[in-house]
């Protein structure tokens, strides 16, 4: 679990444009209709939605 967390913390999830040598948010593909922002808002608005991560949670 920590290796996965480290990967997502260190690696950009944006499209890397080889022509410009930069990351480009506009060219990064998106799939689905669920947004992380909306998910966090649902947790904020109704704490009953917070999943019990058991032994896999990173923080107490």
C-alpha positions as CSV (number, residue, x, y, z in Angstrom):
1,X,0.0,0.0,0.0
2,X,2.8,2.4,0.9
3,X,4.6,1.8,-2.4
4,X,1.4,2.6,-4.3
5,X,0.9,5.8,-2.3
6,X,4.5,6.8,-2.8
7,X,4.2,6.3,-6.6
8,X,1.1,8.5,-6.8
9,X,2.7,11.1,-4.6
10,X,5.8,11.3,-6.7
11,X,4.7,10.7,-10.3
12,X,2.7,13.2,-12.3
13,X,-0.6,11.9,-13.5
14,X,-0.6,14.5,-16.3
15,X,0.1,13.8,-19.9
16,X,3.8,14.4,-20.8
17,X,4.2,16.2,-24.0
18,X,7.5,15.1,-25.6
19,X,7.4,18.0,-28.1
20,X,7.4,20.7,-25.5
21,X,9.1,18.7,-22.7
22,X,6.3,19.6,-20.3
23,X,3.3,18.1,-18.6
24,X,0.0,19.2,-20.1
25,X,-3.3,19.2,-18.2
26,X,-5.3,20.0,-21.3
27,X,-4.0,16.8,-23.1
28,X,-4.5,14.6,-20.1
29,X,-7.4,12.2,-20.8
30,X,-10.3,11.9,-18.4
31,X,-12.6,9.0,-18.0
32,X,-16.0,8.7,-16.3
33,X,-18.1,11.3,-14.5
34,X,-16.8,10.8,-10.9
35,X,-14.5,13.5,-9.7
36,X,-12.2,13.2,-6.6
37,X,-13.4,16.6,-5.5
38,X,-17.0,15.5,-5.4
39,X,-16.0,12.3,-3.5
40,X,-14.3,14.4,-0.8
41,X,-17.2,16.7,-0.6
42,X,-19.5,13.7,0.0
43,X,-17.3,12.6,2.9
44,X,-17.3,16.1,4.3
45,X,-21.1,16.5,4.0
46,X,-21.9,13.0,5.4
47,X,-19.1,11.4,7.5
48,X,-21.1,8.1,7.4
49,X,-19.7,7.8,3.9
50,X,-16.1,7.5,5.1
51,X,-15.0,3.9,4.5
52,X,-13.4,1.9,7.3
53,X,-10.0,1.2,6.0
54,X,-9.0,-1.1,8.9
55,X,-5.4,-2.1,8.9
56,X,-4.8,-0.4,5.5
57,X,-5.3,3.2,6.6
58,X,-2.3,5.4,6.5
59,X,-3.2,7.8,9.3
60,X,-5.2,7.5,12.5
